């Protein structure tokens, strides 16, 4: 599995140390064991991308144009990374690959998956049939509270914030803020939809920022309640409902980690001297280019069409999509995500709409209902109770059960997402014995990425 953080501009080490990694941040000076790590079921790479995020860097770091500004650009970089990873660790080259992440990863992951499909098609259709041996074995996409369709998701922020929600949550915003949001929401939705209708025109898609981000989303951000989890109220200040994140930043930026353990300044040629949870430069690039308001619907349609075609042909090389949503999120809330998925016109669209919700077989940490799911062959949606934007952080045991169930579903090659508990049987987890990586290729990974590629 490769894990992608959101943002745009978020470092995936956030996910590793705050959500589903083998060790979690434990104050400013260390980490603690995570018994609910997703590494219980997957070998995981936490990839800092686009280039410039986290510990990643570009050669010419003084020039903003050297950094990616669109998901299509960073997808090409990610494909190159995957290819070089397989050269360095060939034992993984035939192992199913899963792309997972949250939030803006809902834009990154479909773009990358679409690029991988194009890459694989190129190799399989090449005159040299040996190239088909180098296809990327993409098996599934797993996206948590994903940003996939801005028009629907932006409008839904008002809908879930200014009325009682699901008969158990009070309105998130006060009446004055709701009045301000109501004045802007329709115009914001309209300019975001114009971007979607014009085939993702980059100039047109850059226009919504001032209206939508500054005047509309800003209302939700500038209150002492979290738009990542409506249960978090009376926070120390706007955008400060997770104060312990600062401890993680301090830990990764400490001399012990940066200079002594990882030798980051030396390894990056002096281009990186501290770790940032989010890159302001990458965020600006992706807003200015219009990428932030570019829907993932076109890529998801392509992915699901590929999945339907493979399934109809009886292929064993299937590609399935799981979307999961913490129901207390505001910014990528469950209602908006569902409405976004309904915008995808694909063969299973009617079946997905008609599918009935079913409860999952496990409970939330409080002992209450764990969530529910619905889906059609190729696309599944799960809602996780008592969780906000960061499901693995809020419901670690529930999220681990979800990915365990998803993996069992994929291994069965069934069209049905089986959420029935397997009776508590313990299955031996397959492991892969990896020898020391080929030194020549490993050294090439440290050099100019273009000179390392054979394909």
PyMOL commands that set and color helices and strands:
alter all, ss='L'
color gray80, all
select helices_A, chain A and resi 13-20+38-40+64-66+71-88+90-92+105-124+129-134+150-161+175-197+202-206+208-221+245-253+255-261+264-267+280-288+291-293+297-312+334-341+349-354+391-394+396-412+439-445+449-452
alter helices_A, ss='H'
color red, helices_A
select strands_A, chain A and resi 2-4+23-25+31-33+45-46+97-102+138-144+320-326+358-359+371-376+379-384
alter strands_A, ss='S'
color yellow, strands_A
deselect
rebuild
show_as cartoon
